[in-house]
Structures are given as structure tokens and as C-alpha cells.
């Protein structure tokens, strides 16, 4: 069935990575995939626009079904292949609530990271300063969440869609210089997950060649 | 069971409205709810911050389970009460894929609306112009989606979480002056849904008193 799936992706993009982790966890290896270059603007190519009219990656298809929104793809894969691979939405109400809650909070985390790492509009120093402060406050919130679940735990108890979708943003933050010493719980979480098979297999290839990005978050 | 649910909400906020529609559709009437005022900054009150540390509404709880992210609350309610009220996630792969896809695209739609209606940072004319153009392009995308599903259809075939979560943003756009003549499919969709029981019951009370907001989108 993975043969009827195709993914157009960009290396290091947390949304793309989420889908790739979910595919691994659901044992859907063997799907067609093609790495495109953001730098070469390949995400604005006709090939992508045909699947994703906003010209963004991932552009994912299962047969004729288009799932470009990474969290939508993750929910769909879990729902369609519930009994295959890792169960990614816990059934106990408390763990399930926490899984969904953290998944969506992860969108906010990723938006706040992007607003600092890749500011799209020209902004004054004061706007950027506010965005950096907002990101710092956001990251401290995740420190507290991880403190609450305790050491060695995943975001919602068992490994779940919360981890599939939030981990790429955490890895992204560290790649861009987040100081581990000031975010010890996030550092521990990063360490806990980076060796997991689904994550290791889908690790952005360019990150292996040059493990550090521009250290824009080093003083956060 | 609805008695163990509580919702702190703000009138006219699409995220709050999503949760209220989902509760109605799942026949979970009778939950505790409290209307707070954004103008009076009640969303930054200790009562909200205790449930939602970002100081945003909705702040929703089911027993001890916190679900502040509106789409997380919708997914949780559907999953926990699958056989109660309206089935909100279709089981056929195509309709299910479309439901999830449109739900998440709805976040983008709502963000682009907010960026024009409530710009949070001071911006020059050129930035606002770009944002208005981006919103216009986004709305044309939804026109095309609706054209594709055909007249009288919901976003993903049967009424689903896609409608629960996207409709409030559509209603919000028309309240703020979106010209029906230039967005005929969205106008038709708005007309199709505004009489639905779950939506009528949860219609923002202030909108009944003064049906039109500031007409900021009239020339879009």
C-alpha cells in the first residue's frame, strides 16, 4: 500500500519530517519520494503546485487523496493504519487529550521558531526583539510540560503523534543554536528521541553533513 | 458527561465557536460555560491562565483533561463520543483525507483573516497590502475548493470536522465585510450552514445584536 503513496519533501523542514516519521512508525516504508530544494525554489514548481496550490512542502498523496497539511497526513495515516506499526493516538482519555493538545501547540512552537529563524517581512529591531522574547517564553512552556511528565517520558505518556509532530521542531531549535544548558528538559527530550529508529532513518541528510545551522538562537 | 466539561469562551472568536459547534453536534449540551470579554482582557485573567498558560480562549476542560487548542478539542470530542450525535470524521479514505486536509488548511485561512482584521504589530502600508493580497488569494482557493465539491455540498462530502472548524472563519469574513458577489461559492456555503441547528444555537450573541462588524474586507 505504501507504493501508492508519494511525498515531495524538503530537507530539514519540520512539517516534511513529521510525515516521514509517521510513515516509518506505521511501517509504510517503500513509498515514492523526491527531495526538492527550497533554495532552488523547487517548492514553487508546477510539480508541487499541482498537488499543493500554496506551493509548500510536504506535498503528499495517497492514491488520489491529497494530504499536504503535515498534521492532517499524520492523523490520516494513523486512522487508516490503526493496527499497523506503532499506535500513535492513545485510547485512554487523559493521554489522548494530551496527545491532541500538544500536537496543536506544536504548530505555535514551530511558528514562533520560524518567526525568529526565517523572518519573512522586513522588521525593525523592536519587532524582532519581541519575537525572540515570545519564542523564549514558548520554549519555557515546553520545559514545564516536560518537567511535569517527568524524566524519560514522551510528551503525552506513550510515544504518540505529539512526539511525531513536535520533535522535528525541537531538533530544529537545537540545530539553530538553542543552548542546551538553559533548556535542560528539551535537551533531555531531544536526546531521548534522536536515536529512535523512525527518527534516525528520516534525519535530514544535510544535517548529517553539517550538524550545525546558523546559531541564531544561541543567546535565547 | 457534559456536566464534567467546562468552557471559558469569547464571543465571535472562531476557535471558541469551533468547540461550541462540536459540542452541539456530539449532543454534549449542558456543559458549564462562561463568556469572557476580550476587551476587558479577561482572557489574561488568572482563571484562564490556570487552564491556558498562553492566555487565550477557548480554555476547555473535560474533567482534569485540558484541551485549549480548538482543533484538539474537536478531535478529542469526536474520538471519545464516536457513536453519539453526528459522526464528524468520515470513514471512507477519500472523505477522511479531505476532512483532515481542510481542517488544517482552515488554520491558514483564519491566520490570514486575523492578519488583516487584527494586525498585531505596527506595519507599513506595503506590508498590509501584501497581507490583503495573500488573504484574497487564500479566499479564492476556498472558492475553488467549493466549486469542486459542487453546489449544496459540505467541504469534504458529508458534514464533518472540516465544516465545524472552517465555518466560523467563513462567517467571520462575511461579518467583516467580505463582498458576497465576489465570493459566490463562499456566500452559498455560508448560507447553507448558517441555519444548521448546532451553528444557529452557538451563533455569537453579540453578532445577533449588531450583525455587521467593521467592514474592513469590503474591497477585497
Contacts between the chains, C-beta under 8 A, distances in Angstrom:
chain1	res1	chain2	res2	distance
A	53	B	141	5.9
A	53	B	144	7.9
A	54	B	108	7.5
A	54	B	141	7.5
A	62	B	93	7.3
A	62	B	97	6.9
A	63	B	93	7.7
A	64	B	94	7.2
A	65	B	93	6.1
A	65	B	94	5.5
A	65	B	97	3.7
A	65	B	98	7.4
A	66	B	97	7.1
A	66	B	101	6.5
A	67	B	97	5.5
A	67	B	100	6.9
A	67	B	101	5.6
A	68	B	101	6.8
A	69	B	100	7.2
A	69	B	101	5.7
A	69	B	103	7.9
A	69	B	104	3.4
A	69	B	105	6.1
A	71	B	100	7.8
A	71	B	104	5.6
A	72	B	97	7.6
A	72	B	100	3.6
A	72	B	101	4.8
A	72	B	103	6.6
A	72	B	104	4.5
A	73	B	100	7.7
A	75	B	75	7.5
A	75	B	100	5.0
A	76	B	93	8.0
A	76	B	96	6.3
A	76	B	97	5.4
A	76	B	100	5.2
A	79	B	89	7.4
A	79	B	96	6.5
A	80	B	93	6.2
A	80	B	96	7.4
A	89	B	79	7.4
A	93	B	62	7.3
A	93	B	63	7.8
A	93	B	65	6.1
A	93	B	76	7.9
A	93	B	80	6.1
A	94	B	64	7.2
A	94	B	65	5.5
A	96	B	76	6.3
A	96	B	79	6.5
A	96	B	80	7.4
A	97	B	62	6.9
A	97	B	65	3.7
A	97	B	66	7.1
A	97	B	67	5.5
A	97	B	72	7.6
A	97	B	76	5.4
A	98	B	65	7.4
A	100	B	67	6.9
A	100	B	69	7.2
A	100	B	71	7.9
A	100	B	72	3.7
A	100	B	73	7.8
A	100	B	75	5.0
A	100	B	76	5.2
A	101	B	66	6.5
A	101	B	67	5.5
A	101	B	68	6.8
A	101	B	69	5.6
A	101	B	72	4.7
A	103	B	69	7.9
A	103	B	72	6.6
A	104	B	69	3.4
A	104	B	71	5.6
A	104	B	72	4.5
A	105	B	69	6.1
A	107	B	107	7.0
A	108	B	54	7.5
A	121	B	123	7.7
A	121	B	127	5.6
A	121	B	130	7.6
A	123	B	121	7.7
A	127	B	121	5.6
A	130	B	121	7.6
A	141	B	53	5.9
A	141	B	54	7.5
A	144	B	53	7.9
